[in-house]
Amino acid sequence: MTPLDLEMGAYAAFVWPAWGVSLAGLAFITIRALLAARRWSRMLKDEEAKS
């Protein structure tokens, strides 16, 4: 088994920020979806309580 090779050479200045932006974007989308699901769940419970 070979060790993980993370040497990027001259491309590192472009690759690592791209990974960072991608990770931040995925984290944002995940958090936003979880918050929306929580809000929808609360709205559903409120509507069921009214009925």
Protein Blocks (a to p, Z undefined) as FASTA:
>chain_A
ZZddfbebjmlmmmmmmmmmmmmmmmmmmmmmmmmmmmmmmmmmmmmmmZZ
